Amino acid sequence: HVFVHTYCAGGLRPDQAREALHEYSVAEFERRLATGHGFTLACRGEHLLGFADTAMPPGAPVAAVAGCLEVARLYVAPAAQGRGIGRMLLRHAELLAASAGCPGLWLAAWVENAKARGFYAALGFVDVGRSAYVFENRSYENRVYFRRRAPRARS
């Protein structure tokens, strides 16, 4: 739902529908789980409000994020936005990064998603480069954002 709401605001093209059906299929989530992705869910009762998909990718789109935990997806349902759910999911991702000894978090945000880019900047993420999301011969420019973990306080 969030993918379609974000990327298909002008209407849903057939290639976008195919991409959404593939990327958010049960088989694709099973593949991600089997390859080390972790999922943090934000729910109210049995209703999914948002989720974060985190992973240690084998490579990095820019050198500044090498060795850092990737937030591969952070989606919050439009009706649940503005309630602190995205912040909570990112805090949890930061705890995962700390437990894995990673120096920080990184993620990519679509260049045309000004709301998400503003959200990440407000939370201290810094734009460190670009990447692309490509499917069916269409390329969508993303900006890569990085936030170094805060150092642990010494006792």
C-alpha positions as CSV (number, residue, x, y, z in Angstrom):
1,H,0.0,0.0,0.0
2,V,2.7,2.5,0.9
3,F,4.8,1.6,-2.2
4,V,1.8,2.3,-4.4
5,H,0.9,5.5,-2.5
6,T,4.4,6.8,-2.7
7,Y,5.6,5.8,-6.2
8,C,2.3,5.8,-8.1
9,A,0.6,9.0,-7.1
10,G,0.0,9.9,-10.7
11,G,-1.7,6.5,-11.4
12,L,-0.5,2.9,-11.3
13,R,1.3,1.8,-14.5
14,P,1.5,-1.9,-15.3
15,D,5.2,-2.1,-14.6
16,Q,4.7,-0.6,-11.2
17,A,1.9,-3.1,-10.4
18,R,4.2,-6.0,-11.4
19,E,7.0,-4.6,-9.2
20,A,4.8,-4.2,-6.2
21,L,3.3,-7.7,-6.6
22,H,6.8,-9.1,-6.9
23,E,8.6,-7.1,-4.1
24,Y,5.8,-7.6,-1.6
25,S,4.9,-11.2,-2.3
26,V,5.1,-13.9,0.3
27,A,7.9,-15.6,-1.6
28,E,10.0,-12.4,-1.7
29,F,9.6,-11.9,2.1
30,E,10.5,-15.5,2.7
31,R,13.6,-15.0,0.5
32,R,14.6,-11.9,2.4
33,L,14.2,-13.7,5.7
34,A,16.3,-16.6,4.5
35,T,19.1,-14.2,3.4
36,G,19.5,-12.4,6.7
37,H,16.9,-9.6,6.5
38,G,15.2,-8.7,9.8
39,F,11.8,-7.2,10.1
40,T,10.4,-5.0,12.8
41,L,6.7,-4.5,12.8
42,A,4.6,-1.8,14.3
43,C,1.1,-3.0,14.9
44,R,-2.1,-2.0,16.6
45,G,-4.0,-5.2,17.4
46,E,-3.9,-7.2,14.2
47,H,-3.4,-4.1,12.0
48,L,0.1,-3.5,10.5
49,L,0.9,0.2,10.8
50,G,4.4,0.1,9.5
51,F,7.6,-2.0,9.2
52,A,11.3,-1.7,8.9
53,D,13.4,-4.2,6.8
54,T,17.0,-4.2,7.9
55,A,20.0,-6.1,6.4
56,M,23.8,-6.1,6.1
57,P,24.2,-5.9,2.3
58,P,27.2,-7.4,0.7
59,G,28.1,-4.1,-0.9
60,A,27.3,-0.4,-0.4
61,P,26.2,2.2,-3.0
62,V,28.7,4.7,-1.6
63,A,31.8,4.2,0.4
64,A,30.5,6.3,3.4
65,V,28.1,3.6,4.3
66,A,30.3,0.5,4.0
67,G,29.9,-1.8,7.0
68,C,26.8,-0.2,8.2
69,L,23.3,-1.6,8.7
70,E,20.9,-0.8,5.9
71,V,17.3,0.1,6.5
72,A,16.2,-1.4,3.2
73,R,12.6,-0.4,3.7
74,L,10.9,1.8,6.2
75,Y,7.2,2.0,5.5
76,V,4.5,3.6,7.6
77,A,0.9,3.5,6.4
78,P,-0.3,7.0,5.4
79,A,-3.0,7.1,8.0
80,A,-0.5,6.2,10.8
81,Q,2.2,8.8,9.8
82,G,3.0,11.6,12.2
83,R,2.6,9.3,15.3
84,G,6.2,8.6,15.9
85,I,6.1,5.1,14.4
86,G,8.9,5.8,11.9
87,R,11.1,7.2,14.7
88,M,10.4,4.1,16.8
89,L,11.3,1.8,13.9
90,L,14.6,3.7,13.3
91,R,15.4,3.6,17.0
92,H,15.0,-0.2,16.9
93,A,17.2,-0.4,13.8
94,E,19.9,1.6,15.6
95,L,19.8,-0.9,18.5
96,L,20.3,-3.7,15.9
97,A,23.2,-1.8,14.4
98,A,24.7,-1.4,17.9
99,S,24.4,-5.1,18.7
100,A,26.0,-6.0,15.4
101,G,28.9,-3.5,16.0
102,C,27.9,-1.3,13.0
103,P,29.0,2.3,13.1
104,G,25.7,3.5,11.8
105,L,22.6,3.2,9.7
106,W,22.0,4.0,6.0
107,L,19.0,4.0,3.7
108,A,18.0,5.3,0.3
109,A,15.0,7.6,-0.3
110,W,13.5,8.3,-3.7
111,V,14.6,11.8,-4.8
112,E,10.9,12.8,-5.5
113,N,9.8,11.7,-2.0
114,A,10.4,15.1,-0.3
115,K,8.4,14.1,2.8
116,A,10.6,11.1,3.5
117,R,13.8,13.0,2.7
118,G,12.8,15.8,5.1
119,F,11.9,13.2,7.8
120,Y,15.4,11.6,7.6
121,A,17.2,14.9,7.5
122,A,15.2,16.1,10.6
123,L,16.4,12.9,12.4
124,G,20.1,13.7,11.7
125,F,20.6,11.6,8.6
126,V,23.1,13.1,6.1
127,D,22.9,12.9,2.3
128,V,26.1,11.1,1.3
129,G,25.4,10.2,-2.3
130,R,23.1,8.7,-4.8
131,S,21.8,5.3,-5.9
132,A,19.1,4.0,-8.3
133,Y,16.2,1.7,-7.9
134,V,15.7,0.0,-11.3
135,F,13.0,-2.2,-12.6
136,E,11.8,-3.0,-16.1
137,N,14.3,-0.6,-17.7
138,R,13.1,2.4,-15.6
139,S,15.5,4.0,-13.1
140,Y,14.4,6.0,-10.1
141,E,17.1,8.2,-8.5
142,N,17.5,7.8,-4.8
143,R,19.6,9.7,-2.3
144,V,21.6,7.7,0.2
145,Y,21.3,8.9,3.8
146,F,23.6,8.0,6.7
147,R,23.5,8.5,10.4
148,R,26.4,7.5,12.6
149,R,25.4,5.8,15.8
150,A,25.7,7.9,18.9
151,P,28.7,6.8,21.0
152,R,27.7,4.8,24.1
153,A,28.1,6.6,27.4
154,R,30.8,5.3,29.6
155,S,30.0,4.2,33.1
